[in-house]
Amino acid sequence: MLKIENLNFSYPDGTQALKDVDVDIPPEHTFAILGQSGSGKTTLLNCLARFLTPQKGAIWLNGQNIQTLSGAEFRSKVGVVFQQLNLFPHMSILDNLTLAPRTVQLRDRRDCKASAMGMLERLGIADLANSYPAQISGGQAQRAAIARGLMLQPEYMLLDEPTSALDAKTSDEFADWLRELRDDTSFIVVTHDLRFARRAAKHGIAMRQGRVTCSGTLDELICDIEQ
């Protein structure tokens, strides 16, 4: 269980981006964080990823404050896929997937390669193993980036605006694919794409001006946002 408790964050210019945010995020779900630009959803994701440290409140993972976890332990439990994906352009897709397990978890190279090929095959992109990021489509790159994150077997995977570079058809396919992966990890998706959110997730929160304005099913959240 990931629990956000009374979270507050202000930027150096005095802008308060998060105001008393309380959220419980259960495991084995795709959980959506919805809101327009400036609502605080990206700041919340950055706090969950430990890129920002809140001035007040705490985030608990299975009863532990995430700020007390070592870097290696935290990164093994919480993965992040950025909007820009950040695949290493000079490395093949296969090498992108095996880098972290080899360097962070010190796993055997052959074991990492076998695991990576199994992951790529399961996700339908095994034929791209020796391709480079510039040679594949946006939808394929999204899958490759998430496959790379799943190699560390995190409990939660944070996705920042994952459909921003995808067309509607590819976004729908991506949502269906996320649902199939719920047994592997719990996804937390920050998005303003309501169509994608409704297809990918069942529950979530809506944010406005740094506060949680609604928590519940996707239909309830969308009604709140459209008011």
N, C-alpha and C positions, 0 to 999 in steps of 0.2 A: 504494500500500500504506500502510495505517495501522498503526503499530507502537507498542504500549504496553510500556514497558520499566521493570521494577522500580519501579512506581509506588506511592508511599506518601502518604497524606493523613490528617492529624489535625485535628479541630476545636479551637477555642480552649479548650473545657472539658476537653481531653485525650483525648476519644474518638477512637480510631484507626479511621477508616472504610475505609481501603484499606491492605492489607498485601502488599507485594511482588507487585503485579499485573503479569503478563507476558501479553500477548495480541497476536497478529497478525491483523489484519482485512483480508482480501483485497478487492479491488475487484469490482464487478459481482455483488454478492451482497446478500441481505437477511440480516443477521447479528443474532442475538438475544442479549441479555444478560438472563439469567433469575435470579430469586432472590426470596425473601420480603422483607417489609418489614424494613429494618435490615441487609440483606445487603451494602450498599455499592454497589448497581447505579446508583442515582441520583447518588451522589457521583462515580462513575466517569463518568457522562454529563456531569456539570457540569465535570469536568476536561477531557474531550474537547472541550467547548464553550468552554473557557477562561474559564468563570465562576469556577472555583476553580483555584488554583495549587498543585500538589503540592509537599510539602516535600522529596521525594526522588524520583528517577527522571525519565523524560521520555516525551513522546509525539511520535513522528516521523511526518510526512506526506511520503511520497515522498523520504525521506532528510533532510528539514528538521525541526528542532525547532519545534513549532508556536508556542512562546513567542517565537521570533525573527521570526515573520511580522508584518507590519504588520496593523492591525485590518482594513483594507479587503481586503487580500490573503487573510487568514484567512477572513473572512466570505464571500468569493467561492468558497472551496473547501469550507467546512463550514457547512451550514445546520442550523437547529434548529427543531423544531415542539414547543412546550411542551404539557403536559397541558391547560392552560387555553386553548390555541390562540392567544390574543392577537390575534385579528382586530380591526382598528380599528372600533368599533361605529358611528361617525359616517360611515364611508365605505362605498360600495358594494363588492361583491366584486371588480368590475373595478378599481376604484381601489385596493383593497388589493393587488392583484397588480402594478399598474404603479408603485406608489410607490417601492419599492427600486431597480428598474432605472433610473428617472428620476433619483433623488437620489444613488444610490451609483455607478452606472455611467454616469450622464449620457447615457443613451440618449434618442433622439428620442421625443416623446410619442406620435406616431402609430405608430411602430415598436413601442413598448411595448404599445400597445392591441391592435395586430394580433397580436403574440406571445401576449398574455394571452388573447385570444379563441380563438386556436388551441389553447392549453393547456386552457382550460375546455371547449372542444368535444371535445377528445380524451378528457377525463376524464368526459364525459357530464353536465356541469353548465353548459353554455353559456347555458341559459335563466335561470340565476341571476345573470348578469353585473350586472344593475342592482338586484339585491336587496341588502338589508343583513343583516349577520350574525344579527340577532335574528329575521329572517324565514325562516331556513332550518333544516333538521334538524341533529342532531348529526353524522350521517354525512356530510351535505353540507358541513358546516363543516370536518370533518376533511379532506375532499378539497380544499376551497378553501384551507385553511392550507398543505397540502403543495404545491398548485399555486403558491401565492405563493412558497414556498421554492425551487421548481424554476425560477422565472423567472430566478434568478441563476446557474443551471446549476452547482450545486456538485458536487464529486466525491463527497462524503458528506453524507447527511442524517440527523440524529439525531432520533429520535421518542421522546418520554417518555410511557409508558403510553397509547398512542394509542387503546386500546379502552375506557378507563375509563368513558366515558359512552355506550357503544354496546351495543345488545342483541346476542344471539348471532348472529342472521341478518345484521345489519349488519356485525358484526365479521368474519364469514366473507367477505362481499363485499369488505370493506376489505382483508383478507389477499390475496384473489385479485387485487385491483387493484394492490397493492404488487408482486406478482410480475411483473405486466405492465410495471412501470416500471423494472425492474432495468437495462435498457439505458440509461436516462437518468441514473441516479445509484445509488450504493450506500447502502442503508438500514441504519442501526444502530438496533435497536428495543429499548428498555428496557421490560420487561413482566413481570408475574406471571401473565398470562393464558396458560396452557399450551396451551389449544386454539388460540388465535390464533397463538401462536408456531409451533406445529407446522405450521399451514397456510401461514404466510407465509414462514418461513425454513427453510433446510436445515442450517445450522451456527450455532454460537454458543458461549457459555460459561454456566456456572452459578456463582453466587456464594453464599458463606455467611460471615458474620462478617468481611467485608472481603477475603476471599481467593477466588481462582478455584479451585473444587473439581473442575470437570470442563470439558473442552473437546472438542467433537466434534459429532456429528449431534444433531438435536433429540431423537431417541429416547434417545440416551445421556445427554443433559442431563436429560431428564425422569425417567429412572431414578435419576439421582443425587439430584435434588431430592426425589423421593418416598421415598427410603430413610429 
